[in-house]
Amino acid sequence: MELEIFEALTAINVPADNARRAAESIKKEIDERYTSHGQQLATRGDIESVRREVAELKVEMVKWFVGTTIAVGGITAALLKIMN
């Protein structure tokens, strides 16, 4: 792309030195923007990692839910037995 910009500028009679600096400046700006936006994007690996974490949390939540339900059932049965 840098070469294409350089060639386009020299084709309209921009001095080679100025055309080269302009092409390099554009390339530098694009690279900086790509780098800054690249840090904000998630990769497939990032997404897979998050999916794994969510799956692990789901399993943990189900364990706690089942355990709590069994405990509440046991406590309720014990209280009913005491009350009778």
Secondary structure as UniProt FT lines:
FT   HELIX           2..11
FT   TURN            12..13
FT   HELIX           16..38
FT   TURN            39..40
FT   HELIX           44..83
//
